[in-house]
């Protein structure tokens, strides 16, 4: 079975932030890291080369594939910040309706800039997503 490419690394989160050329985006990522640290009670850690992750969990699929991943995290992408959440949990739709300007994929929340969203609602989304992931995976 193929090994996961995205793993926890010892690389510096600050070094990753320094590679973000757009100053406003870099500040948004620094703010988001603080928000996620509060919500998860975990320090930021690099996963792969571009994901700032918080905490970790072990998963095992019915297919037998298993591995470790961050409980939640984010990455600065070309036009958006991708926030990695559980695909769905009780109360998620209500929180998303209060969040502000965003797009939601299967397990990714896409935000152009933090000023587009309510940070208190975002922190609740992150905390509830982490709680759901811990409930599912122990």
C-alpha positions in Angstrom: 0.0 0.0 0.0 1.3 3.5 -0.8 2.7 5.6 2.0 1.1 8.9 2.8 3.0 11.9 1.3 1.7 14.4 3.8 3.4 13.7 7.2 4.3 15.8 10.2 7.7 17.5 9.8 10.1 19.4 11.9 10.1 22.3 9.5 9.4 25.7 11.0 5.9 27.2 10.7 7.5 30.7 10.8 9.7 29.8 7.8 6.6 28.6 5.9 4.9 32.0 6.7 8.0 33.9 5.5 7.5 32.3 2.0 4.1 33.9 1.7 4.8 37.0 -0.4 1.5 38.8 0.1 1.8 40.6 3.4 -1.9 40.6 4.1 -2.2 36.9 3.4 0.8 36.2 5.6 -0.8 38.2 8.5 -4.0 36.3 7.9 -2.2 33.0 8.2 -0.4 34.1 11.4 -3.7 35.2 12.9 -5.3 31.9 11.8 -2.5 29.9 13.5 -3.2 31.7 16.8 -7.0 31.1 16.4 -6.4 27.4 15.7 -4.0 27.1 18.6 -6.7 28.5 20.9 -9.4 26.3 19.4 -7.3 23.0 19.5 -5.0 23.7 22.5 -2.3 22.3 20.2 0.8 24.1 18.7 1.1 24.5 15.0 3.3 22.0 13.1 4.1 21.6 9.5 2.5 18.7 7.7 4.2 18.2 4.3 5.5 21.4 2.8 2.5 23.6 2.9 0.0 22.5 5.6 0.0 24.1 9.0 -1.6 21.4 11.2 -2.8 21.1 14.8 -2.8 17.9 16.7 -2.9 14.5 15.1 -5.0 11.4 14.8 -4.7 7.9 13.4 -7.2 6.7 10.9 -8.0 3.3 9.4 -10.3 2.8 6.4 -12.3 -0.3 5.7 -10.0 -0.9 2.7 -7.2 -1.4 5.3 -5.4 1.8 4.4 -4.3 3.7 7.5 -2.2 6.6 8.6 -1.8 9.7 10.6 -3.0 13.2 9.8 -3.5 16.5 11.6 -6.8 17.0 13.4 -7.3 20.3 11.6 -5.1 22.7 9.7 -4.8 25.2 6.9 -2.8 26.1 3.9 -2.2 29.3 1.9 -3.1 28.4 -1.7 -3.0 30.5 -4.8 -6.2 32.5 -4.3 -7.6 31.3 -1.0 -6.7 29.9 2.4 -7.9 26.3 2.7 -9.1 25.3 6.2 -9.3 21.5 6.7 -12.3 20.5 8.7 -14.4 17.3 9.1 -16.7 17.0 6.1 -19.9 17.4 8.3 -20.9 17.5 11.9 -24.0 18.4 13.9 -24.6 22.2 13.8 -22.1 22.8 11.0 -24.6 24.3 8.6 -25.9 26.8 11.2 -22.3 27.9 11.9 -21.5 28.2 8.2 -24.6 30.4 7.7 -23.1 32.9 10.2 -19.5 32.7 9.1 -19.5 35.2 6.2 -18.0 35.0 2.8 -16.7 31.5 2.1 -17.0 28.4 0.0 -17.2 24.9 1.4 -15.9 21.8 -0.3 -16.2 18.2 1.1 -13.7 18.8 3.9 -12.3 22.2 3.0 -13.4 25.6 3.9 -12.1 28.2 1.4 -11.6 31.8 2.6 -10.1 34.6 0.5 -9.2 36.8 3.5 -10.0 36.6 7.2 -11.8 40.0 7.2 -14.5 38.3 5.1 -15.5 36.0 8.0 -16.5 36.2 11.6 -13.5 34.9 13.5 -15.5 33.8 16.6 -17.7 31.6 14.3 -14.5 30.3 12.6 -13.0 29.4 15.9 -16.2 27.5 16.8 -16.1 25.7 13.5 -12.6 24.6 14.1 -13.2 23.5 17.7 -16.4 21.5 16.8 -14.6 19.9 13.8 -11.8 18.7 16.0 -14.2 17.4 18.6 -16.0 15.5 15.9 -12.8 14.0 14.5 -11.7 12.9 18.0 -15.2 11.4 18.6 -14.9 9.4 15.3 -11.3 8.3 15.7 -10.7 8.2 19.5 
